[in-house]
């Protein structure tokens, strides 16, 4: 099993920035198998949606509406993925979830971290 622990959420004013972090832990064998890591978010009353993902070899995928404001990065040695969020808007308010998947097509999720953007 792989455990994901998110941090960095909080309350910020519109136009501000936050940086989320997610650390993966577990057996060495399980961590080596991880390929993609990324972020999804879910606002109240809405479905969970893609924010950004990043594969081990550096391929990124962003939600079109977030390109230019959000940047995903990763430190494979630390099994950590980051999400830099700039120019935040009230509509970015959501619970942000870290996701990891491996070469066996298994998916793992964190507990989520709340981001609230005030107007």
C-alpha positions in Angstrom: 0.0 0.0 0.0 1.0 3.6 -0.6 0.0 6.4 1.7 -0.2 10.0 0.5 -0.1 13.0 2.9 -1.0 16.4 1.6 -0.1 19.7 3.2 -0.1 23.4 2.4 -3.8 24.2 2.1 -5.4 27.1 3.9 -7.2 30.4 3.5 -5.9 33.0 1.1 -7.2 36.1 -0.5 -8.0 36.3 -4.1 -4.9 37.0 -6.1 -2.7 35.2 -3.6 -0.6 32.0 -3.9 -0.4 28.7 -2.2 1.9 25.7 -2.6 0.6 22.3 -1.9 2.8 19.3 -1.2 2.1 15.6 -1.2 4.5 13.0 0.2 4.1 9.4 -0.7 5.2 6.7 1.7 5.1 2.9 1.9 7.3 0.0 1.1 10.3 0.7 -1.2 9.0 -1.7 -3.7 5.6 0.0 -3.9 7.2 3.5 -4.2 9.4 2.4 -7.0 6.3 1.3 -9.0 4.7 4.7 -8.8 4.4 6.4 -12.2 2.0 9.3 -12.2 1.4 11.7 -9.3 -0.9 14.6 -9.4 -3.7 16.7 -8.0 -7.5 16.7 -8.3 -10.0 18.9 -6.6 -13.6 18.8 -5.5 -15.7 21.7 -4.7 -18.9 21.4 -2.6 -21.7 19.9 -4.8 -19.4 19.2 -7.7 -17.6 16.2 -9.0 -13.9 15.7 -8.5 -11.9 17.1 -11.4 -8.4 17.0 -12.7 -6.0 19.8 -11.7 -2.7 18.4 -13.0 -0.7 15.3 -13.2 3.0 14.5 -13.8 4.5 11.2 -14.8 7.9 9.9 -13.6 9.5 10.8 -16.9 8.2 14.4 -16.8 5.0 14.4 -18.9 2.5 16.9 -17.6 -1.2 17.2 -18.0 -3.2 20.2 -16.9 -6.8 21.1 -16.8 -7.1 23.7 -19.6 -8.7 26.3 -17.4 -5.8 26.2 -15.0 -2.8 26.4 -17.4 -0.7 29.4 -16.7 -1.8 29.8 -13.1 -1.0 26.4 -11.6 2.3 24.6 -11.9 3.0 20.9 -10.9 6.4 19.7 -10.1 7.9 16.6 -8.6 10.9 15.4 -6.6 11.2 11.7 -7.4 14.0 11.2 -4.8 11.6 12.5 -2.1 8.5 10.8 -3.5 6.9 14.3 -3.4 4.7 16.2 -5.8 4.0 19.9 -5.5 1.4 22.2 -6.8 2.2 25.9 -7.0 -1.0 27.9 -7.3 -0.8 31.6 -8.3 -3.4 34.3 -8.9 -6.0 32.3 -6.9 -9.6 33.0 -7.5 -12.7 32.3 -5.3 -13.7 29.5 -7.7 -10.5 27.7 -6.9 -11.9 27.0 -3.5 -12.1 23.2 -3.1 -10.6 20.2 -1.3 -7.5 19.3 -3.2 -6.6 15.6 -3.3 -3.2 14.0 -4.1 -3.3 11.0 -6.4 -0.7 8.4 -7.3 -0.9 5.6 -9.7 1.5 2.8 -10.5 2.5 0.5 -13.3 0.0 -2.0 -12.1 -2.8 0.5 -12.7 -3.5 0.9 -9.0 -4.7 4.3 -7.7 -4.0 5.8 -4.3 -5.5 8.9 -2.8 -4.7 11.3 0.0 -7.2 12.6 2.5 -7.3 16.0 0.9 -6.3 19.5 2.0 -8.7 22.4 1.9 -8.0 25.5 -0.1 -10.3 28.5 0.5 -9.9 31.7 -1.5 -11.7 34.7 -0.2 -12.9 37.5 -2.4 
